[in-house]
Amino acid sequence: MNALARVAFALAVVASTPLVAAEAGACRPEAAMTGMRERIVSLQEQMDRIEWTTDRAVQRHLMDLHAKRMREGMREIRNRDLEPACRMEMMTSMMDVMIRHQQAMEDPEERR
């Protein structure tokens, strides 16, 4: 496994950490927060699919859908009345997904 693949794997593991913290952290255990957590998990799963897709046309299509869903998720976080610590956890999880999105947008040849 090359160094870039190892780094990508390590980032994926680290990216899931804030979500685990958000599940047991400062966010109130209510149905609205369950929906936000499910949205973040869905975004992470979409990024996994994008990263493993080899067809560039399919990958671009999935990236467009993912970008739309990220914007919707950020809008939801902004519109909800969250405790500051809970907002920070959700924003951290979204930031991790956005970083993965940006890295996937790079040309694969540049990443080597």
C-alpha positions as CSV (number, residue, x, y, z in Angstrom):
1,M,0.0,0.0,0.0
2,N,1.5,3.3,-1.0
3,A,1.9,6.2,1.5
4,L,-1.0,8.2,0.1
5,A,-3.4,5.3,0.6
6,R,-2.1,4.9,4.2
7,V,-2.7,8.6,4.8
8,A,-6.2,8.5,3.3
9,F,-7.0,5.5,5.5
10,A,-5.7,7.3,8.6
11,L,-7.8,10.4,7.7
12,A,-10.9,8.3,7.3
13,V,-10.4,6.8,10.7
14,V,-9.8,10.2,12.2
15,A,-12.8,11.6,10.4
16,S,-15.1,9.1,12.1
17,T,-13.9,10.1,15.6
18,P,-15.9,13.3,15.9
19,L,-19.1,11.5,14.9
20,V,-18.6,9.0,17.7
21,A,-18.0,11.9,20.1
22,A,-21.2,13.6,18.9
23,E,-23.2,10.4,19.6
24,A,-22.1,10.3,23.2
25,G,-21.2,14.0,23.7
26,A,-22.8,17.3,24.3
27,C,-25.8,16.8,21.9
28,R,-29.1,16.2,23.6
29,P,-30.5,12.7,22.9
30,E,-33.5,13.8,20.9
31,A,-35.0,12.8,17.5
32,A,-33.8,15.9,15.8
33,M,-30.2,15.2,16.6
34,T,-30.6,11.6,15.5
35,G,-31.5,13.0,12.1
36,M,-28.4,15.2,12.0
37,R,-26.2,12.2,13.0
38,E,-27.8,10.1,10.3
39,R,-27.2,12.9,7.7
40,I,-23.5,13.0,8.7
41,V,-23.2,9.2,8.5
42,S,-24.8,9.3,5.1
43,L,-22.4,12.0,3.9
44,Q,-19.4,9.9,5.1
45,E,-20.8,6.8,3.3
46,Q,-21.2,8.8,0.1
47,M,-17.6,9.9,0.4
48,D,-16.5,6.3,0.8
49,R,-18.4,5.4,-2.4
50,I,-16.9,8.4,-4.3
51,E,-13.3,7.5,-3.2
52,W,-13.7,3.9,-4.3
53,T,-15.4,4.8,-7.7
54,T,-12.9,4.5,-10.6
55,D,-15.1,5.9,-13.4
56,R,-14.4,9.7,-13.4
57,A,-17.8,10.5,-14.9
58,V,-19.7,8.6,-12.2
59,Q,-17.4,10.1,-9.6
60,R,-18.1,13.7,-10.8
61,H,-21.9,13.0,-10.7
62,L,-21.6,11.6,-7.2
63,M,-19.4,14.6,-6.2
64,D,-22.1,17.0,-7.4
65,L,-24.8,15.2,-5.4
66,H,-22.5,15.1,-2.3
67,A,-21.8,18.8,-2.6
68,K,-25.5,19.5,-2.7
69,R,-26.1,17.4,0.4
70,M,-23.2,19.0,2.2
71,R,-24.8,22.4,1.6
72,E,-28.1,21.2,2.9
73,G,-26.5,19.7,6.0
74,M,-24.7,23.0,6.8
75,R,-28.0,24.9,6.3
76,E,-29.6,22.5,8.8
77,I,-26.9,23.0,11.4
78,R,-27.2,26.8,11.0
79,N,-31.0,26.7,11.4
80,R,-31.2,24.5,14.4
81,D,-31.1,25.8,18.0
82,L,-28.1,23.8,19.3
83,E,-26.1,24.0,22.4
84,P,-22.6,25.5,21.6
85,A,-20.8,22.2,22.3
86,C,-23.2,20.2,20.2
87,R,-22.9,22.7,17.3
88,M,-19.1,22.4,17.5
89,E,-19.3,18.6,17.3
90,M,-21.7,18.6,14.3
91,M,-19.6,21.3,12.6
92,T,-16.4,19.3,13.2
93,S,-18.0,16.2,11.6
94,M,-19.1,18.2,8.6
95,M,-15.7,19.8,8.3
96,D,-14.1,16.3,8.1
97,V,-16.5,15.4,5.3
98,M,-15.8,18.6,3.5
99,I,-12.0,18.0,3.7
100,R,-12.5,14.5,2.2
101,H,-14.7,16.0,-0.5
102,Q,-12.0,18.6,-1.4
103,Q,-9.3,15.9,-1.5
104,A,-11.4,13.7,-3.8
105,M,-11.8,16.7,-6.2
106,E,-8.1,16.8,-6.8
107,D,-6.8,15.1,-9.9
108,P,-5.7,11.5,-8.9
109,E,-2.4,12.1,-10.7
110,E,-1.6,15.1,-8.5
111,R,-2.2,13.1,-5.3
112,R,0.6,10.6,-6.1
